[in-house]
Amino acid sequence: MKKGTLYLLPNSLGGPYHSFDSTLLKEVVLLLDHFVIEEIRSARRLLRGLGYDKDFENVVFSSLNEHSKETDLELLLEPILNGQSIGLISEAGMPCIADPGASLVALAHQKKIRVVPLSGPSSILMTLIASGMNGQAFTFHGYLPKDRNDRMKKLKSLEQQAKSTGYTQLFMDAPYRNRQVLEDMLDQLSAHTLLCIASNISTTSEKILTMTIADWKKGLAPEVHKVPTMFALGIIPSS
């Protein structure tokens, strides 16, 4: 029996779906009756936003999250081995980046299953290209440590990496910790280090601005508490 395909479907970052709903994405979504999802509500909103009009009672939604085990992954791929294609949907943005979907894709490759990524919004790349920092050499670090002391050490390490390598350092944290993260950076990082704050990317309240730590400390820092935000550290480009 011919195997199905694992499609990686982009989700909204909070903005309108029409900002990225390509014709190909719509065509693929309408063909599928089985989705692996992280959060049911955001998945359903995406599908309806793309014009998916099938009765959800007849659609299979299988859960994948940070608690999923290897045996769960095997079961999630069984329909594909039986010839049925599946769409993998992250809670927001592209699947498999700071997202549990990566483990499912890795197993799919082991089983010689075709994996097809469809383009959509990525807060990481959108922050990078809008930051004015080095877009040729960069590193994404995911979430910062929860413990404040560990987080402070990490931030100093990222700053040092930016200075020593020239690589842009991208990272994020849970929205409810964003204010503490920003305060730590303004308090601990060097005055000439560049900081990009990118909040609510792709929404009507989007704000993306890059300044030195010294300039941010002049009372210009935005309110980021419980606001989806990406951060990037870099160095002032040499003239």
ZAMARGU-4260 file (C-alpha; in steps of 0.2 Angstrom, whole numbers, plus 5000, padded with zeros to 4 digits):
<rodrens>
0) 5000/5000/5000 | 5006/5017/4996 | 5010/5028/5011 | 5002/5044/5014 | 5011/5061/5017
5) 5014/5071/5032 | 5010/5089/5029 | 5017/5103/5040 | 5004/5116/5041 | 5008/5134/5047
10) 4996/5142/5059 | 4993/5160/5063 | 5003/5170/5075 | 4988/5179/5080 | 4985/5190/5065
15) 4973/5187/5050 | 4974/5171/5041 | 4973/5179/5024 | 4990/5186/5027 | 4998/5169/5023
20) 4984/5157/5016 | 4992/5153/5000 | 4982/5143/4987 | 4993/5128/4990 | 4989/5128/5008
25) 4970/5129/5005 | 4971/5115/4993 | 4981/5104/5004 | 4970/5107/5020 | 4954/5104/5010
30) 4960/5086/5006 | 4964/5081/5023 | 4952/5073/5036 | 4966/5069/5049 | 4976/5082/5059
35) 4989/5080/5073 | 4987/5096/5083 | 4994/5104/5099 | 4979/5113/5104 | 4961/5110/5097
40) 4954/5127/5097 | 4968/5135/5087 | 4968/5121/5075 | 4949/5123/5072 | 4951/5142/5070
45) 4965/5140/5057 | 4955/5127/5047 | 4939/5138/5047 | 4949/5153/5043 | 4956/5144/5027
50) 4938/5139/5022 | 4938/5121/5028 | 4920/5117/5029 | 4919/5099/5033 | 4910/5094/5049
55) 4922/5092/5063 | 4913/5077/5070 | 4919/5068/5055 | 4937/5074/5056 | 4951/5066/5067
60) 4961/5077/5078 | 4975/5068/5087 | 4985/5077/5101 | 5004/5079/5101 | 5012/5089/5115
65) 5027/5089/5126 | 5020/5075/5136 | 5018/5063/5121 | 5029/5047/5122 | 5038/5037/5108
70) 5023/5025/5108 | 5011/5039/5105 | 5021/5045/5090 | 5020/5027/5083 | 5001/5028/5084
75) 5000/5045/5076 | 5009/5039/5061 | 4999/5023/5058 | 4986/5032/5047 | 5000/5037/5035
80) 5007/5020/5034 | 4989/5014/5029 | 4988/5027/5015 | 4980/5042/5023 | 4989/5059/5023
85) 4989/5069/5039 | 4992/5088/5043 | 5003/5093/5058 | 4997/5110/5065 | 5007/5119/5079
90) 4998/5130/5091 | 5005/5146/5082 | 5017/5149/5068 | 5027/5135/5059 | 5027/5117/5066
95) 5043/5109/5073 | 5052/5125/5079 | 5051/5126/5098 | 5037/5114/5096 | 5034/5095/5100
100) 5031/5092/5081 | 5049/5089/5078 | 5049/5072/5086 | 5035/5066/5075 | 5044/5072/5059
105) 5060/5063/5065 | 5050/5047/5066 | 5042/5050/5050 | 5059/5051/5041 | 5064/5035/5050
110) 5049/5026/5042 | 5052/5034/5025 | 5037/5044/5025 | 5036/5059/5014 | 5037/5076/5024
115) 5030/5092/5015 | 5032/5109/5023 | 5021/5123/5018 | 5026/5141/5020 | 5019/5152/5033
120) 5023/5165/5047 | 5038/5162/5058 | 5041/5174/5073 | 5059/5169/5073 | 5063/5174/5055
125) 5051/5188/5055 | 5060/5196/5070 | 5077/5192/5062 | 5073/5201/5045 | 5065/5216/5054
130) 5079/5218/5067 | 5092/5225/5056 | 5105/5213/5064 | 5116/5200/5055 | 5104/5189/5045
135) 5118/5178/5038 | 5124/5171/5054 | 5112/5169/5069 | 5106/5157/5082 | 5089/5153/5090
140) 5090/5148/5108 | 5072/5144/5111 | 5065/5148/5129 | 5077/5155/5142 | 5079/5146/5159
145) 5065/5148/5172 | 5077/5151/5186 | 5081/5169/5187 | 5100/5166/5191 | 5101/5154/5177
150) 5092/5166/5166 | 5104/5180/5170 | 5119/5169/5166 | 5111/5164/5150 | 5108/5182/5145
155) 5126/5187/5148 | 5132/5172/5138 | 5121/5177/5123 | 5128/5194/5124 | 5145/5188/5124
160) 5142/5176/5110 | 5135/5191/5100 | 5150/5201/5103 | 5163/5187/5100 | 5155/5179/5084
165) 5144/5193/5077 | 5130/5181/5076 | 5112/5187/5080 | 5105/5179/5096 | 5087/5175/5095
170) 5076/5169/5110 | 5059/5170/5118 | 5051/5166/5135 | 5034/5163/5142 | 5024/5179/5140
175) 5021/5181/5159 | 5040/5181/5162 | 5043/5194/5148 | 5043/5209/5159 | 5056/5201/5171
180) 5067/5196/5156 | 5067/5213/5149 | 5071/5221/5166 | 5085/5209/5168 | 5093/5214/5151
185) 5091/5232/5154 | 5099/5230/5171 | 5113/5218/5166 | 5118/5220/5148 | 5131/5232/5141
190) 5125/5249/5135 | 5130/5247/5117 | 5122/5230/5115 | 5108/5230/5102 | 5091/5223/5108
195) 5077/5220/5096 | 5060/5218/5104 | 5047/5211/5092 | 5029/5209/5100 | 5013/5203/5093
200) 5021/5199/5076 | 5009/5199/5061 | 4994/5207/5071 | 4987/5224/5071 | 4996/5229/5087
205) 5013/5223/5080 | 5028/5232/5087 | 5046/5229/5081 | 5060/5240/5086 | 5079/5239/5088
210) 5089/5250/5099 | 5104/5249/5111 | 5102/5244/5129 | 5106/5262/5133 | 5092/5269/5123
215) 5080/5257/5129 | 5084/5262/5147 | 5078/5280/5143 | 5060/5275/5147 | 5056/5269/5129
220) 5054/5250/5133 | 5036/5244/5128 | 5025/5234/5140 | 5028/5216/5136 | 5020/5207/5151
225) 5009/5193/5144 | 5012/5199/5126 | 5019/5186/5114 | 5037/5193/5111 | 5053/5188/5102
230) 5070/5195/5108 | 5086/5197/5098 | 5103/5203/5104 | 5117/5209/5092 | 5131/5221/5090
235) 5131/5238/5081 | 5137/5235/5063 | 5154/5242/5059 | 5153/5256/5046
</rodrens>
